[in-house]
Amino acid sequence: MRISELLRSSVFSALVAIATFGATLGAVGQAMAFDDKVFDDKTGVKPQSSPWAVFQFGFSAYKNGHKEQAAEAYKYAAENGQIGATWKLARMYA
């Protein structure tokens, strides 16, 4: 692996980590799967939810095997500026 490829990969990884975990300073609270504050089984993601809380919900839903809810949550969070959700959604599609 060339040094330029390694550097590019490291910078990209650092940016994703900062975007994903750096938002914890402004997080409203941890969202868990089936959290009624951010997600409703009938209507999906609640529109007033913060992208970070929805991203956390999607991560938890994915870990618990609820892939459809995770994809919907990641899509909402990605459309509202959560870069980590964009990356996780792309990994799911891949």
C-alpha positions as CSV (number, residue, x, y, z in Angstrom):
1,M,0.0,0.0,0.0
2,R,1.4,3.4,-0.9
3,I,1.9,6.0,1.7
4,S,-0.6,8.4,-0.1
5,E,-3.3,5.7,-0.1
6,L,-2.6,5.0,3.6
7,L,-2.8,8.7,4.4
8,R,-6.0,9.2,2.5
9,S,-7.6,6.2,4.2
10,S,-6.5,7.5,7.6
11,V,-7.9,10.9,7.0
12,F,-11.2,9.5,5.8
13,S,-11.4,7.3,8.8
14,A,-10.7,10.2,11.1
15,L,-13.3,12.3,9.5
16,V,-16.0,9.6,9.8
17,A,-15.0,9.1,13.5
18,I,-15.2,12.8,14.2
19,A,-18.5,13.2,12.4
20,T,-20.0,10.1,14.1
21,F,-18.8,10.4,17.6
22,G,-18.1,14.1,17.8
23,A,-21.8,14.8,17.9
24,T,-22.1,13.1,21.3
25,L,-21.3,16.4,22.9
26,G,-24.6,17.8,21.7
27,A,-26.5,14.6,22.0
28,V,-29.9,14.8,23.6
29,G,-29.7,11.4,25.1
30,Q,-29.1,7.9,24.0
31,A,-31.8,6.3,21.8
32,M,-32.5,2.6,22.1
33,A,-34.3,0.3,19.7
34,F,-38.0,0.7,20.0
35,D,-37.6,4.1,21.6
36,D,-41.0,5.8,21.3
37,K,-39.3,9.3,21.3
38,V,-37.7,8.8,17.9
39,F,-39.5,6.0,16.2
40,D,-43.1,4.8,15.9
41,D,-43.8,1.3,14.3
42,K,-46.8,2.7,12.4
43,T,-45.4,6.0,11.1
44,G,-41.6,5.4,11.2
45,V,-39.2,8.1,12.3
46,K,-40.9,11.0,14.1
47,P,-40.2,14.3,12.3
48,Q,-39.1,16.3,15.3
49,S,-36.3,13.8,16.2
50,S,-32.7,14.9,16.2
51,P,-30.6,13.2,13.5
52,W,-28.1,12.0,16.1
53,A,-30.8,10.3,18.3
54,V,-32.2,8.6,15.1
55,F,-28.7,7.5,14.1
56,Q,-28.3,5.9,17.6
57,F,-31.7,4.3,17.3
58,G,-30.8,2.9,13.9
59,F,-27.5,1.4,15.2
60,S,-29.4,-0.2,18.1
61,A,-32.1,-1.6,15.8
62,Y,-29.5,-3.0,13.4
63,K,-27.7,-4.8,16.3
64,N,-31.0,-6.3,17.4
65,G,-31.8,-7.6,13.9
66,H,-34.4,-5.0,12.8
67,K,-32.8,-4.2,9.5
68,E,-35.8,-2.4,8.0
69,Q,-36.1,0.0,10.9
70,A,-32.4,0.6,10.9
71,A,-32.4,1.4,7.2
72,E,-35.3,3.9,7.7
73,A,-33.6,5.5,10.7
74,Y,-30.2,5.8,8.9
75,K,-31.9,7.3,5.8
76,Y,-33.7,9.9,7.9
77,A,-30.5,10.8,9.8
78,A,-28.4,10.9,6.6
79,E,-30.9,13.2,4.9
80,N,-30.7,15.5,7.9
81,G,-26.9,15.8,8.0
82,Q,-25.6,12.9,10.1
83,I,-22.6,11.8,8.1
84,G,-22.1,8.6,10.1
85,A,-25.6,7.5,9.1
86,T,-24.7,8.0,5.4
87,W,-21.7,5.8,5.9
88,K,-23.7,3.1,7.8
89,L,-26.5,3.2,5.2
90,A,-24.0,2.8,2.4
91,R,-22.5,-0.2,4.2
92,M,-25.9,-1.8,4.5
93,Y,-26.6,-1.4,0.8
94,A,-23.2,-2.7,0.0
